[in-house]
Amino acid sequence: MSLFNKSPWNINILIVGMGEIGRPLYEIIEERSEYSVFGYDSDAFKCSDNISKVSTLEVDIMHICIPCKDMASFVKIISSYYKKYTPKLIIINSTVPPRTTHFIADVLQEYKAVNKPDCLIVHSPMFGTHYNEGVMKDQFIYYPHLIGGINKESSQAAYEYFNELNLSSIIMSSPLESEIMKIMETTYAGWMITFFVEFHRLTESFGADFPEIVEALSKTYEPRCEKPIWFPSVIEGHCVMQNIDLMLQAYDIGFLHLIKESNDFRKEEINEDEKLKLDIEKIKLIKERMKNGKS
């Protein structure tokens, strides 16, 4: 049975935000379904060629793929798009602070259009590495998609939708679990990098060779990869540190401040010490070797 009891070619999907998340998602939907998909971005050059047609159509599903800087402004933005398009199902692919999706659901209920059913809402964060759009696209297909619906009906609708796109998914109890899991996943990477940075500092203070220590560690755990190797570099990109700030808006955890302070100090250290850069490159090679299963 097609989603919303409509023929696939009559289902209209709008993606809001055509960046690192929205663009690969747009291509996946276009390639894997008969749905009509439209891509909107505040940068007109990123919009899909057919975006002008969406204003004349009924939007069935709306993906939110824009960054969340804080809950209040994010909710305001989503509310404006809901009032404009009144979609049946909203899928929030953005990383957001805990309880954001429930708050959005409460706000949108007040904006509910006359003679329109309640809007189904799920939080479904994307996983992947932001090397380039091609890699992200492959990883969107590879990783299961979390479904944190505000109710069972929302979760079921999203599950059927992902299933029709041939994308695996995991239904969570609520959006709260998917919201926290996403931030936990990126923060884990940040915490492990910080762990290696701090031991790099410790090793340097004793005058020991940290790449040699990491090499021995990799040999000890390589058969089972029980303890993955990370490299003691600056945490780059926008996911890890931005997501830490999102979590701190909702809950103050001491070790998150440690990650931020350690990362700021590492930036200064690398600018002043060429040996640190050489150590990092050596350890990156060890990590890559373990990743590829080479001894």
KAGINOR-V125670 format. One record per residue. RES is the residue in one small letter. PHI is phi as a letter, one per 30 degrees, with the letter a starting at -180 (999 if undefined). PSI is psi in whole degrees, -180 to 180 (NA if undefined). D_FIRST is the distance of its C-alpha to the first C-alpha in Angstrom with 1 decimal. Layout:
res: [RES	RES]
phi: [PHI	PHI]
psi: [PSI	PSI]
d_first: [D_FIRST	D_FIRST]
This chain:
res: [m	s	l	f	n	k	s	p	w	n	i	n	i	l	i	v	g	m	g	e	i	g	r	p	l	y	e	i	i	e	e	r	s	e	y	s	v	f	g	y	d	s	d	a	f	k	c	s	d	n	i	s	k	v	s	t	l	e	v	d	i	m	h	i	c	i	p	c	k	d	m	a	s	f	v	k	i	i	s	s	y	y	k	k	y	t	p	k	l	i	i	i	n	s	t	v	p	p	r	t	t	h	f	i	a	d	v	l	q	e	y	k	a	v	n	k	p	d	c	l	i	v	h	s	p	m	f	g	t	h	y	n	e	g	v	m	k	d	q	f	i	y	y	p	h	l	i	g	g	i	n	k	e	s	s	q	a	a	y	e	y	f	n	e	l	n	l	s	s	i	i	m	s	s	p	l	e	s	e	i	m	k	i	m	e	t	t	y	a	g	w	m	i	t	f	f	v	e	f	h	r	l	t	e	s	f	g	a	d	f	p	e	i	v	e	a	l	s	k	t	y	e	p	r	c	e	k	p	i	w	f	p	s	v	i	e	g	h	c	v	m	q	n	i	d	l	m	l	q	a	y	d	i	g	f	l	h	l	i	k	e	s	n	d	f	r	k	e	e	i	n	e	d	e	k	l	k	l	d	i	e	k	i	k	l	i	k	e	r	m	k	n	g	k	s]
phi: [999	d	e	i	h	b	d	e	d	c	c	c	b	c	c	c	j	c	c	d	c	d	d	d	d	e	d	d	d	d	d	c	b	c	d	d	c	b	b	c	b	d	d	e	d	c	d	d	d	c	d	d	d	d	d	c	c	d	d	d	b	b	c	c	b	c	d	c	c	a	d	d	d	d	d	d	d	d	d	d	d	d	d	d	c	h	d	d	b	c	c	c	d	d	d	b	d	e	i	d	d	d	d	d	d	d	d	d	d	d	c	e	d	d	i	c	d	e	d	d	b	b	c	b	d	c	c	l	c	d	d	a	d	d	d	e	d	d	d	d	d	d	d	d	c	d	b	c	d	d	a	d	d	d	d	d	d	d	d	d	d	d	d	d	d	i	c	d	b	b	d	c	d	a	d	e	d	d	d	d	e	d	d	d	d	d	d	e	d	d	d	d	d	d	e	d	d	d	d	d	d	e	d	d	d	c	i	c	c	d	e	d	d	d	d	d	d	d	d	d	c	e	e	c	h	d	b	d	d	c	c	d	c	d	d	c	i	c	d	d	d	d	d	d	d	d	d	d	d	c	a	d	c	e	d	d	d	d	e	d	d	d	d	d	d	d	e	d	d	d	d	c	b	d	d	d	d	d	d	d	d	d	d	d	d	d	d	d	d	d	d	d	i	c	d]
psi: [133	154	135	23	35	154	143	-41	-7	1	126	129	129	127	121	111	106	49	-139	-26	-50	-42	-50	-38	-41	-46	-38	-46	-42	-38	-29	4	172	8	154	119	138	142	120	142	151	-24	109	-29	-19	-12	152	157	-24	10	-28	-22	-20	-27	-18	1	164	120	123	-45	134	120	135	112	40	151	147	117	-35	156	-45	-50	-34	-45	-40	-41	-46	-39	-40	-39	-35	-45	-31	-39	-16	61	160	-33	127	127	113	105	-8	153	129	160	154	138	2	-45	-42	-39	-41	-44	-41	-42	-43	-27	-33	-28	0	129	149	137	20	143	164	140	130	136	132	152	126	83	151	146	143	168	134	52	-54	173	-34	-44	-44	-41	-45	-39	-30	-37	-35	-48	144	151	121	143	105	89	151	-15	174	-37	-41	-46	-42	-41	-44	-38	-45	-39	-50	-37	-41	-24	2	41	130	152	161	120	122	167	-36	174	-27	-42	-41	-35	-47	-40	-43	-46	-37	-41	-44	-34	-31	-44	-45	-39	-40	-38	-43	-40	-46	-35	-46	-38	-27	-43	-44	-46	-42	-37	-27	-8	24	168	106	-42	-36	-39	-44	-38	-44	-39	-42	-38	-34	-39	1	-41	-36	-7	41	-32	97	150	134	166	145	63	-180	138	111	-176	-171	-6	-57	-54	-37	-40	-32	-43	-37	-43	-39	-22	-28	-29	126	108	126	-43	-20	-36	-37	-43	-46	-44	-43	-40	-41	-40	-37	-37	-43	-42	-45	-35	-22	-14	108	-30	-36	-42	-41	-42	-44	-44	-39	-41	-32	-39	-38	-44	-43	-39	-43	-38	-37	2	29	139	NA]
d_first: [0.0	3.8	6.6	8.5	6.6	8.4	8.7	9.6	13.2	13.4	12.8	16.4	17.6	21.2	23.2	26.5	29.1	29.3	31.6	31.5	28.1	26.4	27.5	26.1	22.8	22.7	23.4	20.8	18.0	19.6	20.0	16.7	14.1	13.9	14.2	17.5	19.5	22.9	25.6	28.3	31.5	34.8	36.4	35.7	36.2	33.2	30.7	28.3	29.7	27.1	27.5	29.5	26.4	24.5	26.8	25.7	21.9	19.7	18.9	15.6	16.5	20.1	21.5	25.1	27.1	30.6	33.4	34.3	38.1	38.2	36.0	37.5	37.2	33.7	32.5	34.3	32.6	29.1	30.0	31.2	28.0	26.0	28.4	28.2	24.4	22.9	19.6	16.8	16.8	19.9	20.2	23.9	24.7	28.4	30.8	32.0	34.6	33.5	32.1	31.4	27.7	28.5	31.3	29.0	26.6	29.8	31.1	27.9	27.7	31.1	29.9	26.8	26.6	27.3	24.5	22.0	19.9	21.0	20.1	18.2	20.4	20.6	23.3	22.5	25.7	26.1	28.4	30.5	34.0	35.0	36.9	35.2	31.8	31.3	31.9	29.7	26.8	27.3	27.6	24.5	22.7	25.0	25.1	22.4	21.1	22.1	20.0	22.3	20.5	22.7	20.7	18.0	15.4	16.4	16.3	12.9	11.5	13.7	12.9	9.2	10.7	13.4	11.5	9.8	13.5	14.7	16.9	18.1	18.4	20.4	19.8	23.2	24.6	25.0	25.7	29.3	28.8	27.0	29.7	32.5	31.1	30.9	34.5	35.7	34.4	36.3	39.3	39.6	40.4	42.8	44.5	45.0	46.5	48.8	49.8	50.9	52.6	54.6	55.7	56.6	58.9	60.3	61.0	62.7	64.9	66.3	66.6	64.3	61.9	58.3	56.7	58.7	57.4	53.8	54.4	55.8	52.8	50.4	52.4	52.4	48.6	47.4	46.6	44.0	43.4	43.9	45.2	43.8	46.3	46.1	48.6	50.8	50.0	49.2	45.6	44.3	41.2	39.8	37.2	39.4	42.1	39.9	37.7	40.9	42.0	38.7	39.1	42.8	41.8	40.2	42.3	45.7	45.9	49.2	48.1	45.9	49.2	50.8	48.1	48.8	52.6	52.6	50.5	52.9	55.9	54.4	54.2	57.9	58.8	57.1	58.9	62.2	61.9	61.2	61.3	58.2	56.3	57.6	56.6	53.1	52.7	54.0	51.6	48.7	49.6	49.7	46.2	44.9	46.6	45.0	41.6	42.1	43.5	47.0	50.1]
